[in-house]
Amino acid sequence: MKLTRDKFGYFTLSWGEKELYIQFGNDWAQLLKKYKWNDFTLIEISGEQDFMFGGLEFNFYLLGLGFHLRYNYKETGEMKELVELAEKYKKK
């Protein structure tokens, strides 16, 4: 198993060819900065099955702290197309 963090703060837990994406959220931090608006989540519990890209997602927030999980359980044709487009864009 390997845990990595990208430049945007997203964590990826990898084992073999499987990956679980984890994003942590802290709504309290924005209250210390001046933005045009503030968004605060009191309670959120949700789940989603993404048939187009073959993934499962889960969100849990309580009093401004929470996390988002995504697990891609299969590679679909749409996902392959998107990866190919991204690779072509990176070469430019």
GIVEN-V129998 format. One line per field, one symbol per residue. burial: 1 if it has 24 or more other C-alpha atoms within 12 Angstrom, else 0. A space follows every 10 residues. Layout:
# GIVEN-V129998
burial = ???
This chain:
# GIVEN-V129998
burial = 0000000000 0100000011 1111100000 0000000000 0000000000 0000101111 0000011111 1100000000 0000000000 00
